[in-house]
Amino acid sequence: MNVDVILKRFDTPDDVRTFEKGKFETVQLGGMTIGRATYQPGWKWSEHVGAATGAHSCQVEHVGMVVSGCATAAMDGGDVIEMHAGDVYYIPPGHDSWVVGDEPYVSLHFMGADRYAA
């Protein structure tokens, strides 16, 4: 069996979803969608992504890793976590999120990227 090797970079993503203070880039590999989120200081999901759809919280399940910066995920049930560079995370549906501090936040998404901000 001969399988082709696929090599892609976020420098030339397959799709880019832009919104105020942020963007979400995706690449497709072997039936999988991987995303890179880049959010500027002051970005908040409920204001800059959810407001356009009328949703009060993100209903996408995320598995990912923080590359740089810091963000908070606040669950609809009240739990709040802070994510920092190097953290690998699972966030279930039903949350808001925002950038913490003055540094841009960048994370990779290995699950949920196909549906996020689409």
PAVOKE-100299 format. One record per residue: residue number from 1; chain; x, y, z of N, C-alpha, C in turn. Coordinates in Angstrom, 1 decimal. Example, Ala and Ser with C-alpha at 12.3 -4.5 7.8 and 13.67 -1.06 7.14 Angstrom:
BEGIN
{lumtor->1 mitor->A nxx->13.2 nyy->-5.7 nzz->7.8 caxx->12.3 cayy->-4.5 cazz->7.8 cxx->13.2 cyy->-3.3 czz->7.8}
{lumtor->2 mitor->A nxx->12.8 nyy->-2.2 nzz->7.1 caxx->13.7 cayy->-1.1 cazz->7.1 cxx->12.9 cyy->0.0 czz->7.9}
***
This chain:
BEGIN
{lumtor->1 mitor->A nxx->0.8 nyy->-1.2 nzz->0.0 caxx->0.0 cayy->0.0 cazz->0.0 cxx->0.9 cyy->1.2 czz->0.0}
{lumtor->2 mitor->A nxx->0.6 nyy->2.2 nzz->-0.9 caxx->1.3 cayy->3.4 cazz->-1.0 cxx->0.5 cyy->4.6 czz->-0.5}
{lumtor->3 mitor->A nxx->1.0 nyy->5.3 nzz->0.5 caxx->0.2 cayy->6.4 cazz->1.0 cxx->1.0 cyy->7.7 czz->0.8}
{lumtor->4 mitor->A nxx->0.4 nyy->8.7 nzz->0.2 caxx->1.1 cayy->9.9 cazz->0.0 cxx->1.3 cyy->10.7 czz->1.3}
{lumtor->5 mitor->A nxx->2.4 nyy->11.3 nzz->1.4 caxx->2.7 cayy->12.2 cazz->2.6 cxx->2.1 cyy->13.5 czz->2.3}
{lumtor->6 mitor->A nxx->1.5 nyy->14.1 nzz->3.3 caxx->0.9 cayy->15.5 cazz->3.1 cxx->1.6 cyy->16.4 czz->4.1}
{lumtor->7 mitor->A nxx->2.1 nyy->17.5 nzz->3.6 caxx->2.7 cayy->18.5 cazz->4.4 cxx->2.1 cyy->19.9 czz->4.1}
{lumtor->8 mitor->A nxx->1.6 nyy->20.5 nzz->5.2 caxx->0.9 cayy->21.8 cazz->5.0 cxx->1.5 cyy->22.7 czz->6.1}
{lumtor->9 mitor->A nxx->1.2 nyy->24.0 nzz->5.9 caxx->1.6 cayy->25.1 cazz->6.9 cxx->0.5 cyy->26.1 czz->7.1}
{lumtor->10 mitor->A nxx->0.4 nyy->26.6 nzz->8.2 caxx->-0.6 cayy->27.7 cazz->8.5 cxx->-0.3 cyy->29.0 czz->7.7}
{lumtor->11 mitor->A nxx->0.9 nyy->29.1 nzz->7.1 caxx->1.2 cayy->30.2 cazz->6.3 cxx->0.3 cyy->30.3 czz->5.1}
{lumtor->12 mitor->A nxx->-0.2 nyy->29.1 nzz->4.6 caxx->-1.1 cayy->29.0 cazz->3.5 cxx->-2.2 cyy->28.1 czz->3.9}
{lumtor->13 mitor->A nxx->-3.1 nyy->28.5 nzz->4.8 caxx->-4.2 cayy->27.7 cazz->5.3 cxx->-5.2 cyy->27.3 czz->4.2}
{lumtor->14 mitor->A nxx->-6.0 nyy->26.3 nzz->4.4 caxx->-7.1 cayy->25.9 cazz->3.5 cxx->-8.3 cyy->26.9 czz->3.6}
{lumtor->15 mitor->A nxx->-8.5 nyy->27.4 nzz->4.8 caxx->-9.6 cayy->28.3 cazz->5.1 cxx->-9.2 cyy->29.3 czz->6.2}
{lumtor->16 mitor->A nxx->-9.7 nyy->30.5 nzz->6.1 caxx->-9.4 cayy->31.5 cazz->7.2 cxx->-10.8 cyy->32.1 czz->7.5}
{lumtor->17 mitor->A nxx->-11.1 nyy->32.1 nzz->8.8 caxx->-12.3 cayy->32.7 cazz->9.3 cxx->-11.9 cyy->33.9 czz->10.2}
{lumtor->18 mitor->A nxx->-12.3 nyy->35.1 nzz->9.7 caxx->-11.9 cayy->36.3 cazz->10.4 cxx->-13.0 cyy->36.9 czz->11.1}
{lumtor->19 mitor->A nxx->-12.7 nyy->37.6 nzz->12.2 caxx->-13.7 cayy->38.3 cazz->13.0 cxx->-12.9 cyy->39.4 czz->13.8}
{lumtor->20 mitor->A nxx->-13.6 nyy->40.3 nzz->14.4 caxx->-13.0 cayy->41.4 cazz->15.1 cxx->-12.0 cyy->40.9 czz->16.1}
{lumtor->21 mitor->A nxx->-10.8 nyy->41.4 nzz->16.1 caxx->-9.7 cayy->41.0 cazz->17.0 cxx->-9.2 cyy->39.6 czz->16.9}
{lumtor->22 mitor->A nxx->-9.6 nyy->38.9 nzz->15.8 caxx->-9.1 cayy->37.5 cazz->15.7 cxx->-9.3 cyy->36.9 czz->14.4}
{lumtor->23 mitor->A nxx->-8.7 nyy->35.7 nzz->14.3 caxx->-8.8 cayy->34.8 cazz->13.1 cxx->-8.7 cyy->33.4 czz->13.5}
{lumtor->24 mitor->A nxx->-9.3 nyy->32.5 nzz->12.7 caxx->-9.2 cayy->31.1 cazz->12.9 cxx->-8.8 cyy->30.5 czz->11.5}
{lumtor->25 mitor->A nxx->-7.6 nyy->29.9 nzz->11.4 caxx->-7.2 cayy->29.3 cazz->10.2 cxx->-7.2 cyy->27.8 czz->10.3}
{lumtor->26 mitor->A nxx->-7.6 nyy->27.1 nzz->9.2 caxx->-7.6 cayy->25.7 cazz->9.2 cxx->-6.8 cyy->25.1 czz->8.1}
{lumtor->27 mitor->A nxx->-6.3 nyy->23.8 nzz->8.3 caxx->-5.7 cayy->23.0 cazz->7.3 cxx->-6.4 cyy->21.6 czz->7.4}
{lumtor->28 mitor->A nxx->-6.5 nyy->21.0 nzz->6.2 caxx->-7.1 cayy->19.7 cazz->6.1 cxx->-6.0 cyy->18.7 czz->5.9}
{lumtor->29 mitor->A nxx->-6.0 nyy->17.6 nzz->6.7 caxx->-5.0 cayy->16.5 cazz->6.6 cxx->-5.7 cyy->15.2 czz->6.8}
{lumtor->30 mitor->A nxx->-5.7 nyy->14.3 nzz->5.8 caxx->-6.2 cayy->13.0 cazz->6.0 cxx->-7.5 cyy->12.9 czz->6.6}
{lumtor->31 mitor->A nxx->-8.5 nyy->13.7 nzz->6.2 caxx->-9.8 cayy->13.7 cazz->6.8 cxx->-10.0 cyy->14.4 czz->8.1}
{lumtor->32 mitor->A nxx->-8.9 nyy->15.1 nzz->8.5 caxx->-9.0 cayy->15.8 cazz->9.8 cxx->-8.8 cyy->17.3 czz->9.6}
{lumtor->33 mitor->A nxx->-9.5 nyy->18.1 nzz->10.3 caxx->-9.3 cayy->19.6 cazz->10.3 cxx->-8.6 cyy->20.0 czz->11.5}
{lumtor->34 mitor->A nxx->-7.5 nyy->20.7 nzz->11.3 caxx->-6.7 cayy->21.3 cazz->12.4 cxx->-6.8 cyy->22.8 czz->12.3}
{lumtor->35 mitor->A nxx->-7.0 nyy->23.4 nzz->13.4 caxx->-7.1 cayy->24.9 cazz->13.4 cxx->-6.1 cyy->25.6 czz->14.2}
{lumtor->36 mitor->A nxx->-5.8 nyy->26.8 nzz->13.8 caxx->-5.0 cayy->27.7 cazz->14.6 cxx->-5.8 cyy->29.0 czz->14.9}
{lumtor->37 mitor->A nxx->-6.0 nyy->29.3 nzz->16.2 caxx->-6.7 cayy->30.5 cazz->16.6 cxx->-5.7 cyy->31.5 czz->17.0}
{lumtor->38 mitor->A nxx->-5.9 nyy->32.8 nzz->16.5 caxx->-5.0 cayy->33.9 cazz->16.9 cxx->-5.9 cyy->35.0 czz->17.3}
{lumtor->39 mitor->A nxx->-5.9 nyy->35.4 nzz->18.6 caxx->-6.8 cayy->36.4 cazz->19.2 cxx->-5.9 cyy->37.5 czz->19.8}
{lumtor->40 mitor->A nxx->-6.3 nyy->38.7 nzz->19.5 caxx->-5.6 cayy->39.9 cazz->20.1 cxx->-6.2 cyy->40.2 czz->21.5}
{lumtor->41 mitor->A nxx->-5.4 nyy->41.0 nzz->22.2 caxx->-5.8 cayy->41.4 cazz->23.6 cxx->-7.2 cyy->42.1 czz->23.4}
{lumtor->42 mitor->A nxx->-8.1 nyy->41.8 nzz->24.3 caxx->-9.4 cayy->42.4 cazz->24.3 cxx->-10.4 cyy->41.5 czz->23.6}
{lumtor->43 mitor->A nxx->-10.0 nyy->40.4 nzz->22.9 caxx->-10.9 cayy->39.5 cazz->22.3 cxx->-11.7 cyy->38.7 czz->23.3}
{lumtor->44 mitor->A nxx->-13.0 nyy->38.6 nzz->23.0 caxx->-13.9 cayy->37.7 cazz->23.8 cxx->-14.9 cyy->37.0 czz->22.9}
{lumtor->45 mitor->A nxx->-15.0 nyy->35.7 nzz->23.1 caxx->-15.9 cayy->34.9 cazz->22.2 cxx->-17.3 cyy->35.4 czz->22.1}
{lumtor->46 mitor->A nxx->-17.9 nyy->35.7 nzz->23.2 caxx->-19.3 cayy->36.1 cazz->23.2 cxx->-19.5 cyy->37.5 czz->22.5}
{lumtor->47 mitor->A nxx->-18.5 nyy->38.3 nzz->22.4 caxx->-18.6 cayy->39.6 cazz->21.8 cxx->-18.2 cyy->39.6 czz->20.3}
{lumtor->48 mitor->A nxx->-17.1 nyy->38.8 nzz->20.0 caxx->-16.5 cayy->38.9 cazz->18.7 cxx->-16.8 cyy->37.7 czz->17.8}
{lumtor->49 mitor->A nxx->-17.4 nyy->36.7 nzz->18.3 caxx->-17.8 cayy->35.5 cazz->17.5 cxx->-19.3 cyy->35.2 czz->17.7}
{lumtor->50 mitor->A nxx->-19.6 nyy->35.0 nzz->18.9 caxx->-21.0 cayy->34.6 cazz->19.3 cxx->-22.1 cyy->35.7 czz->19.0}
{lumtor->51 mitor->A nxx->-21.7 nyy->36.9 nzz->19.1 caxx->-22.7 cayy->38.0 cazz->18.9 cxx->-23.3 cyy->38.0 czz->17.5}
{lumtor->52 mitor->A nxx->-22.5 nyy->37.6 nzz->16.5 caxx->-22.9 cayy->37.5 cazz->15.1 cxx->-24.0 cyy->36.4 czz->14.9}
{lumtor->53 mitor->A nxx->-24.0 nyy->35.4 nzz->15.7 caxx->-24.9 cayy->34.3 cazz->15.6 cxx->-26.0 cyy->34.4 czz->16.6}
{lumtor->54 mitor->A nxx->-25.9 nyy->35.3 nzz->17.6 caxx->-26.9 cayy->35.4 cazz->18.7 cxx->-26.7 cyy->34.4 czz->19.8}
{lumtor->55 mitor->A nxx->-25.6 nyy->33.6 nzz->19.7 caxx->-25.3 cayy->32.6 cazz->20.7 cxx->-24.6 cyy->33.2 czz->21.9}
{lumtor->56 mitor->A nxx->-25.0 nyy->32.8 nzz->23.1 caxx->-24.4 cayy->33.4 cazz->24.3 cxx->-23.2 cyy->32.6 czz->24.8}
{lumtor->57 mitor->A nxx->-23.1 nyy->31.3 nzz->24.3 caxx->-21.9 cayy->30.5 cazz->24.6 cxx->-21.5 cyy->29.6 czz->23.5}
{lumtor->58 mitor->A nxx->-20.2 nyy->29.3 nzz->23.4 caxx->-19.7 cayy->28.4 cazz->22.3 cxx->-20.2 cyy->27.0 czz->22.6}
{lumtor->59 mitor->A nxx->-20.7 nyy->26.4 nzz->21.5 caxx->-21.3 cayy->25.0 cazz->21.7 cxx->-20.4 cyy->24.0 czz->21.0}
{lumtor->60 mitor->A nxx->-19.1 nyy->24.4 nzz->20.7 caxx->-18.1 cayy->23.5 cazz->20.1 cxx->-17.3 cyy->22.8 czz->21.1}
{lumtor->61 mitor->A nxx->-17.0 nyy->21.5 nzz->21.0 caxx->-16.1 cayy->20.8 cazz->21.9 cxx->-14.7 cyy->21.0 czz->21.3}
{lumtor->62 mitor->A nxx->-13.8 nyy->21.4 nzz->22.2 caxx->-12.4 cayy->21.7 cazz->21.8 cxx->-11.4 cyy->20.8 czz->22.5}
{lumtor->63 mitor->A nxx->-10.4 nyy->20.3 nzz->21.7 caxx->-9.2 cayy->19.7 cazz->22.2 cxx->-8.1 cyy->20.4 czz->21.5}
{lumtor->64 mitor->A nxx->-7.1 nyy->20.9 nzz->22.3 caxx->-6.1 cayy->21.7 cazz->21.7 cxx->-4.9 cyy->22.0 czz->22.6}
{lumtor->65 mitor->A nxx->-4.0 nyy->22.9 nzz->22.1 caxx->-2.8 cayy->23.2 cazz->22.9 cxx->-2.6 cyy->24.7 czz->22.7}
{lumtor->66 mitor->A nxx->-2.2 nyy->25.4 nzz->23.8 caxx->-1.9 cayy->26.8 cazz->23.8 cxx->-0.4 cyy->26.9 czz->23.3}
{lumtor->67 mitor->A nxx->-0.2 nyy->27.7 nzz->22.3 caxx->1.1 cayy->28.0 cazz->21.8 cxx->1.7 cyy->29.2 czz->22.5}
{lumtor->68 mitor->A nxx->0.9 nyy->30.3 nzz->22.6 caxx->1.4 cayy->31.5 cazz->23.3 cxx->0.3 cyy->32.3 czz->23.9}
{lumtor->69 mitor->A nxx->0.6 nyy->33.1 nzz->24.9 caxx->-0.4 cayy->33.9 cazz->25.5 cxx->-1.2 cyy->33.2 czz->26.6}
{lumtor->70 mitor->A nxx->-2.3 nyy->33.9 nzz->27.0 caxx->-3.1 cayy->33.4 cazz->28.0 cxx->-4.6 cyy->33.7 czz->27.7}
{lumtor->71 mitor->A nxx->-5.5 nyy->32.7 nzz->28.0 caxx->-6.9 cayy->32.9 cazz->27.8 cxx->-7.7 cyy->32.2 czz->29.0}
{lumtor->72 mitor->A nxx->-8.9 nyy->32.7 nzz->29.2 caxx->-9.8 cayy->32.1 cazz->30.2 cxx->-10.9 cyy->31.4 czz->29.4}
{lumtor->73 mitor->A nxx->-11.3 nyy->30.3 nzz->30.0 caxx->-12.5 cayy->29.6 cazz->29.5 cxx->-13.5 cyy->29.5 czz->30.7}
{lumtor->74 mitor->A nxx->-14.7 nyy->30.1 nzz->30.5 caxx->-15.7 cayy->30.1 cazz->31.6 cxx->-16.8 cyy->29.3 czz->31.1}
{lumtor->75 mitor->A nxx->-17.0 nyy->28.2 nzz->31.9 caxx->-18.1 cayy->27.2 cazz->31.5 cxx->-19.5 cyy->27.8 czz->32.0}
{lumtor->76 mitor->A nxx->-20.5 nyy->27.4 nzz->31.2 caxx->-21.9 cayy->27.9 cazz->31.5 cxx->-22.3 cyy->27.5 czz->33.0}
{lumtor->77 mitor->A nxx->-21.7 nyy->26.4 nzz->33.5 caxx->-22.0 cayy->25.9 cazz->34.8 cxx->-21.2 cyy->26.6 czz->35.9}
{lumtor->78 mitor->A nxx->-20.3 nyy->27.6 nzz->35.6 caxx->-19.6 cayy->28.4 cazz->36.6 cxx->-18.1 cyy->28.1 czz->36.7}
{lumtor->79 mitor->A nxx->-17.6 nyy->26.9 nzz->36.3 caxx->-16.2 cayy->26.7 cazz->36.4 cxx->-15.4 cyy->27.6 czz->35.4}
{lumtor->80 mitor->A nxx->-14.3 nyy->28.1 nzz->35.9 caxx->-13.5 cayy->29.0 cazz->35.1 cxx->-12.0 cyy->28.5 czz->35.2}
{lumtor->81 mitor->A nxx->-11.4 nyy->28.4 nzz->34.0 caxx->-10.0 cayy->27.9 cazz->34.0 cxx->-9.2 cyy->29.0 czz->33.2}
{lumtor->82 mitor->A nxx->-7.9 nyy->29.1 nzz->33.5 caxx->-7.0 cayy->29.9 cazz->32.7 cxx->-6.0 cyy->29.0 czz->32.0}
{lumtor->83 mitor->A nxx->-5.8 nyy->29.3 nzz->30.7 caxx->-4.9 cayy->28.4 cazz->29.9 cxx->-3.7 cyy->29.2 czz->29.5}
{lumtor->84 mitor->A nxx->-2.5 nyy->28.6 nzz->29.6 caxx->-1.2 cayy->29.3 cazz->29.4 cxx->-0.4 cyy->28.5 czz->28.3}
{lumtor->85 mitor->A nxx->0.6 nyy->29.1 nzz->27.8 caxx->1.4 cayy->28.4 cazz->26.8 cxx->1.9 cyy->27.1 czz->27.3}
{lumtor->86 mitor->A nxx->1.8 nyy->26.1 nzz->26.5 caxx->2.2 cayy->24.7 cazz->26.8 cxx->1.0 cyy->23.8 czz->27.4}
{lumtor->87 mitor->A nxx->-0.1 nyy->24.5 nzz->27.8 caxx->-1.2 cayy->23.7 cazz->28.3 cxx->-1.9 cyy->23.0 czz->27.1}
{lumtor->88 mitor->A nxx->-2.3 nyy->21.7 nzz->27.4 caxx->-3.1 cayy->20.9 cazz->26.5 cxx->-4.5 cyy->20.9 czz->27.1}
{lumtor->89 mitor->A nxx->-5.5 nyy->21.2 nzz->26.4 caxx->-6.8 cayy->21.3 cazz->27.0 cxx->-7.9 cyy->20.5 czz->26.3}
{lumtor->90 mitor->A nxx->-9.0 nyy->20.2 nzz->27.1 caxx->-10.3 cayy->19.8 cazz->26.7 cxx->-11.3 cyy->20.7 czz->27.2}
{lumtor->91 mitor->A nxx->-12.1 nyy->21.3 nzz->26.4 caxx->-13.2 cayy->22.2 cazz->26.8 cxx->-14.5 cyy->21.7 czz->26.2}
{lumtor->92 mitor->A nxx->-15.5 nyy->21.3 nzz->27.0 caxx->-16.7 cayy->20.8 cazz->26.5 cxx->-17.6 cyy->22.0 czz->26.0}
{lumtor->93 mitor->A nxx->-18.6 nyy->21.7 nzz->25.2 caxx->-19.6 cayy->22.7 cazz->24.7 cxx->-20.2 cyy->23.5 czz->25.9}
{lumtor->94 mitor->A nxx->-20.5 nyy->24.7 nzz->25.7 caxx->-21.2 cayy->25.6 cazz->26.7 cxx->-20.2 cyy->26.4 czz->27.5}
{lumtor->95 mitor->A nxx->-19.5 nyy->27.3 nzz->26.8 caxx->-18.5 cayy->28.1 cazz->27.4 cxx->-18.3 cyy->29.5 czz->26.7}
{lumtor->96 mitor->A nxx->-17.7 nyy->30.4 nzz->27.4 caxx->-17.2 cayy->31.7 cazz->26.8 cxx->-15.7 cyy->31.7 czz->27.0}
{lumtor->97 mitor->A nxx->-15.0 nyy->32.5 nzz->26.3 caxx->-13.6 cayy->32.6 cazz->26.4 cxx->-13.1 cyy->34.0 czz->26.1}
{lumtor->98 mitor->A nxx->-12.0 nyy->34.4 nzz->26.7 caxx->-11.4 cayy->35.7 cazz->26.4 cxx->-9.9 cyy->35.7 czz->26.6}
{lumtor->99 mitor->A nxx->-9.2 nyy->36.6 nzz->26.0 caxx->-7.8 cayy->36.8 cazz->26.1 cxx->-7.5 cyy->37.5 czz->27.4}
{lumtor->100 mitor->A nxx->-6.5 nyy->37.0 nzz->28.1 caxx->-6.1 cayy->37.6 cazz->29.4 cxx->-4.7 cyy->38.3 czz->29.1}
{lumtor->101 mitor->A nxx->-4.6 nyy->39.6 nzz->29.5 caxx->-3.3 cayy->40.3 cazz->29.4 cxx->-3.1 cyy->41.0 czz->28.1}
{lumtor->102 mitor->A nxx->-1.9 nyy->41.4 nzz->27.9 caxx->-1.6 cayy->42.3 cazz->26.7 cxx->-0.9 cyy->41.6 czz->25.6}
{lumtor->103 mitor->A nxx->-0.8 nyy->40.3 nzz->25.7 caxx->-0.1 cayy->39.5 cazz->24.6 cxx->-1.2 cyy->38.7 czz->23.8}
{lumtor->104 mitor->A nxx->-1.0 nyy->38.6 nzz->22.5 caxx->-1.9 cayy->37.8 cazz->21.7 cxx->-1.9 cyy->36.4 czz->22.1}
{lumtor->105 mitor->A nxx->-3.1 nyy->35.7 nzz->22.0 caxx->-3.2 cayy->34.3 cazz->22.4 cxx->-3.3 cyy->33.5 czz->21.1}
{lumtor->106 mitor->A nxx->-2.5 nyy->32.4 nzz->21.1 caxx->-2.5 cayy->31.5 cazz->19.9 cxx->-2.6 cyy->30.1 czz->20.4}
{lumtor->107 mitor->A nxx->-3.6 nyy->29.4 nzz->19.8 caxx->-3.7 cayy->28.0 cazz->20.2 cxx->-4.0 cyy->27.1 czz->18.9}
{lumtor->108 mitor->A nxx->-3.7 nyy->25.8 nzz->19.1 caxx->-3.9 cayy->24.9 cazz->18.0 cxx->-5.1 cyy->24.0 czz->18.4}
{lumtor->109 mitor->A nxx->-6.0 nyy->23.7 nzz->17.5 caxx->-7.3 cayy->23.0 cazz->17.8 cxx->-7.2 cyy->21.7 czz->17.0}
{lumtor->110 mitor->A nxx->-7.3 nyy->20.6 nzz->17.7 caxx->-7.2 cayy->19.2 cazz->17.1 cxx->-8.6 cyy->18.6 czz->17.0}
{lumtor->111 mitor->A nxx->-9.6 nyy->19.2 nzz->17.7 caxx->-10.9 cayy->18.7 cazz->17.7 cxx->-11.9 cyy->19.9 czz->17.7}
{lumtor->112 mitor->A nxx->-12.9 nyy->19.9 nzz->16.9 caxx->-13.8 cayy->21.0 cazz->16.8 cxx->-13.5 cyy->22.1 czz->15.8}
{lumtor->113 mitor->A nxx->-12.3 nyy->22.0 nzz->15.2 caxx->-11.9 cayy->23.0 cazz->14.3 cxx->-12.8 cyy->23.1 czz->13.0}
{lumtor->114 mitor->A nxx->-13.4 nyy->22.0 nzz->12.6 caxx->-14.2 cayy->22.0 cazz->11.4 cxx->-15.5 cyy->22.8 czz->11.6}
{lumtor->115 mitor->A nxx->-16.0 nyy->22.9 nzz->12.9 caxx->-17.2 cayy->23.6 cazz->13.2 cxx->-17.1 cyy->25.0 czz->13.8}
{lumtor->116 mitor->A nxx->-15.9 nyy->25.3 nzz->14.3 caxx->-15.7 cayy->26.5 cazz->15.0 cxx->-15.7 cyy->27.8 czz->14.1}
{lumtor->117 mitor->A nxx->-16.5 nyy->28.8 nzz->14.5 caxx->-16.6 cayy->30.0 cazz->13.8 cxx->-16.9 cyy->29.9 czz->12.3}
{lumtor->118 mitor->A nxx->-17.6 nyy->28.8 nzz->12.0 caxx->-17.9 cayy->28.5 cazz->10.6 cxx->-19.2 cyy->29.3 czz->10.2}
***
